Amino acid sequence: MTSTADSLTVPGKRARSKAANRRAILLAGRRVFARIGFEATTVRDIIRETELAAGTFYNYFKSKEEVFEAIAEDSTYRFRARLSDVRARATSLEDYIDQAYRAYFSFIAAENEQAISDGAPHMALIGVRVDTPEMLAVADEIRSDLDHVLSADGAPDVDIDYLTSAAIGIAREMGDDMLQRRPVDAEGATLFATRLLLAGVKEVAGKRP
């Protein structure tokens, strides 16, 4: 006869097993995508990287595309915590831009540290153009943050939507390039991106009617 304690423990173990299986698939997917790239990767490649059966894989994901998006979503979720810290500390537009870029470039450098050490040639999933709900939420948060710091007296008058697009675009393009360089220089990328965006803001604001 199964005790009450056993009946409570079994579902807990099952949930942990499910979480472990999903995590194993995502870790395997990240390794394979980094090693051979998304286009060349097959579901079979990902399964081989785990100790799971093919049937187990399909209990969690239908395709490599779903694995790819789940990895990007997970990375973005963890980056949002860093962005929240930036939001709490920043006191001006200049401060926010500098801290946000520093958080982003250092995050993707850390995310790819092992892959780079292993000689994997492909970039971080955090920088890809996957419009998952988590990534769209980050874009909305950045727009709100920029709108907030620009609402202060004396802040430059610029188009908030264009500014948000420019800030994110610079981060993505420069992040991709940064990860291809050796050594990976997150600080150098931060300084360049910050100066570039702030100089653009100053130039545009100075010419607005």
Secondary structure per residue as TSV (DSSP state, phi and psi in degrees):
chain	resnum	aa	ss	phi	psi
A	1	M	-	360.0	133.0
A	2	T	-	-81.0	127.4
A	3	S	-	-75.1	164.0
A	4	T	H	-60.2	-39.5
A	5	A	H	-62.4	-41.8
A	6	D	H	-64.9	-40.0
A	7	S	H	-66.1	-27.7
A	8	L	H	-81.7	-31.4
A	9	T	H	-75.3	-39.9
A	10	V	H	-58.0	-49.4
A	11	P	H	-59.6	-35.3
A	12	G	H	-64.8	-41.8
A	13	K	H	-65.8	-39.4
A	14	R	H	-63.1	-41.8
A	15	A	H	-64.7	-40.6
A	16	R	H	-66.1	-38.2
A	17	S	H	-64.3	-42.0
A	18	K	H	-61.6	-44.8
A	19	A	H	-63.5	-39.4
A	20	A	H	-66.4	-41.0
A	21	N	H	-63.3	-45.6
A	22	R	H	-62.6	-42.8
A	23	R	H	-63.4	-39.2
A	24	A	H	-62.8	-39.8
A	25	I	H	-66.2	-43.3
A	26	L	H	-66.4	-40.2
A	27	L	H	-64.9	-41.2
A	28	A	H	-64.6	-43.1
A	29	G	H	-60.5	-44.0
A	30	R	H	-59.6	-43.8
A	31	R	H	-63.5	-44.7
A	32	V	H	-69.5	-44.0
A	33	F	H	-59.2	-40.7
A	34	A	H	-68.2	-34.2
A	35	R	H	-78.9	-45.2
A	36	I	H	-121.6	-4.3
A	37	G	-	91.0	157.8
A	38	F	T	-64.3	-47.3
A	39	E	T	-60.8	-39.6
A	40	A	T	-79.1	-19.0
A	41	T	-	-72.2	140.1
A	42	T	-	-119.2	164.5
A	43	V	H	-58.9	-38.0
A	44	R	H	-61.7	-37.9
A	45	D	H	-60.1	-42.4
A	46	I	H	-67.9	-43.3
A	47	I	H	-62.3	-41.4
A	48	R	H	-60.8	-27.1
A	49	E	T	-78.6	-8.8
A	50	T	S	-112.7	179.6
A	51	E	S	-105.2	18.9
A	52	L	S	-95.8	155.6
A	53	A	-	-80.2	157.7
A	54	A	H	-57.4	-40.3
A	55	G	H	-62.2	-33.9
A	56	T	H	-66.6	-40.6
A	57	F	H	-55.5	-47.7
A	58	Y	T	-73.4	-7.6
A	59	N	T	-72.7	-18.9
A	60	Y	T	-114.1	-36.7
A	61	F	-	-139.0	147.8
A	62	K	S	-93.7	-19.7
A	63	S	S	-160.1	170.8
A	64	K	H	-67.9	-28.9
A	65	E	H	-61.3	-41.0
A	66	E	H	-66.7	-36.8
A	67	V	H	-64.4	-45.5
A	68	F	H	-58.3	-47.3
A	69	E	H	-68.0	-35.2
A	70	A	H	-66.2	-38.4
A	71	I	H	-66.0	-44.6
A	72	A	H	-62.1	-40.9
A	73	E	H	-63.6	-43.1
A	74	D	H	-63.5	-45.0
A	75	S	H	-62.2	-42.5
A	76	T	H	-65.4	-38.7
A	77	Y	H	-58.6	-44.1
A	78	R	H	-71.3	-32.3
A	79	F	H	-67.7	-32.6
A	80	R	H	-58.6	-31.6
A	81	A	H	-64.6	-39.1
A	82	R	H	-67.8	-39.9
A	83	L	H	-64.5	-34.5
A	84	S	H	-63.4	-39.5
A	85	D	H	-63.6	-41.0
A	86	V	H	-60.3	-45.4
A	87	R	H	-58.6	-38.3
A	88	A	H	-72.3	-28.4
A	89	R	H	-96.1	-32.2
A	90	A	-	-65.2	138.3
A	91	T	-	-117.9	-5.1
A	92	S	S	-156.5	170.2
A	93	L	H	-59.4	-46.4
A	94	E	H	-60.0	-43.4
A	95	D	H	-66.2	-43.4
A	96	Y	H	-63.8	-47.4
A	97	I	H	-60.3	-47.2
A	98	D	H	-61.0	-48.2
A	99	Q	H	-69.3	-37.4
A	100	A	H	-66.7	-44.4
A	101	Y	H	-64.6	-40.7
A	102	R	H	-62.1	-41.8
A	103	A	H	-62.8	-43.1
A	104	Y	H	-68.2	-51.3
A	105	F	H	-66.3	-38.5
A	106	S	H	-69.1	-33.4
A	107	F	H	-66.2	-50.0
A	108	I	H	-70.0	-27.4
A	109	A	H	-65.8	-43.7
A	110	A	H	-67.2	-39.2
A	111	E	H	-60.1	-31.9
A	112	N	T	-103.7	5.5
A	113	E	H	-56.8	-47.2
A	114	Q	H	-67.4	-42.7
A	115	A	H	-62.1	-41.3
A	116	I	H	-64.8	-41.9
A	117	S	H	-61.3	-33.7
A	118	D	T	-82.4	-3.7
A	119	G	T	83.5	14.5
A	120	A	-	-68.1	133.5
A	121	P	-	-89.4	-4.1
A	122	H	-	-103.7	154.0
A	123	M	-	-81.2	171.4
A	124	A	-	-66.8	145.5
A	125	L	G	-71.9	-23.7
A	126	I	G	-61.1	-25.9
A	127	G	G	-92.5	0.3
A	128	V	S	-77.5	163.6
A	129	R	-	-91.2	69.6
A	130	V	-	-114.6	113.3
A	131	D	-	-85.9	65.7
A	132	T	-	-76.6	161.5
A	133	P	H	-55.4	-37.7
A	134	E	H	-65.5	-41.9
A	135	M	H	-68.2	-39.1
A	136	L	H	-65.1	-34.8
A	137	A	H	-65.6	-39.1
A	138	V	H	-62.5	-43.9
A	139	A	H	-60.1	-41.9
A	140	D	H	-63.7	-39.8
A	141	E	H	-65.4	-41.1
A	142	I	H	-64.1	-42.0
A	143	R	H	-60.7	-44.3
A	144	S	H	-63.9	-40.9
A	145	D	H	-62.9	-45.7
A	146	L	H	-64.2	-41.2
A	147	D	H	-60.4	-38.7
A	148	H	H	-66.5	-48.7
A	149	V	H	-70.9	-25.0
A	150	L	H	-81.2	-11.3
A	151	S	T	-79.2	-9.3
A	152	A	S	-69.7	151.6
A	153	D	T	-59.5	134.5
A	154	G	T	86.1	-2.6
A	155	A	-	-72.8	148.9
A	156	P	-	-64.1	148.0
A	157	D	-	-94.3	104.0
A	158	V	-	-134.9	163.0
A	159	D	-	-72.3	115.6
A	160	I	H	-66.1	-34.2
A	161	D	H	-70.1	-43.6
A	162	Y	H	-63.7	-39.7
A	163	L	H	-63.8	-42.8
A	164	T	H	-62.2	-45.3
A	165	S	H	-62.0	-42.0
A	166	A	H	-65.6	-43.6
A	167	A	H	-61.5	-44.4
A	168	I	H	-71.0	-40.9
A	169	G	H	-61.2	-44.0
A	170	I	H	-60.8	-44.5
A	171	A	H	-60.7	-46.0
A	172	R	H	-64.6	-50.9
A	173	E	H	-66.1	-44.8
A	174	M	H	-70.3	-33.8
A	175	G	H	-63.1	-42.4
A	176	D	H	-59.4	-44.7
A	177	D	H	-68.4	-42.0
A	178	M	H	-56.8	-40.4
A	179	L	H	-71.1	-15.5
A	180	Q	H	-87.7	-11.2
A	181	R	S	-91.2	153.5
A	182	R	S	-131.5	120.9
A	183	P	S	-77.5	160.8
A	184	V	-	-72.0	123.1
A	185	D	-	-114.3	85.9
A	186	A	H	-66.4	-36.1
A	187	E	H	-67.9	-42.7
A	188	G	H	-63.0	-41.1
A	189	A	H	-63.6	-40.1
A	190	T	H	-61.6	-48.2
A	191	L	H	-63.3	-44.1
A	192	F	H	-65.9	-48.3
A	193	A	H	-62.8	-41.8
A	194	T	H	-63.2	-48.3
A	195	R	H	-64.7	-39.4
A	196	L	H	-63.0	-49.5
A	197	L	H	-67.0	-43.6
A	198	L	H	-67.4	-35.7
A	199	A	H	-65.8	-38.8
A	200	G	H	-64.7	-42.2
A	201	V	H	-60.3	-45.6
A	202	K	H	-61.8	-42.1
A	203	E	H	-67.2	-46.3
A	204	V	H	-66.4	-43.9
A	205	A	H	-63.6	-35.4
A	206	G	H	-69.8	-19.3
A	207	K	H	-106.4	0.2
A	208	R	-	-75.9	143.1
A	209	P	-	-68.0	360.0
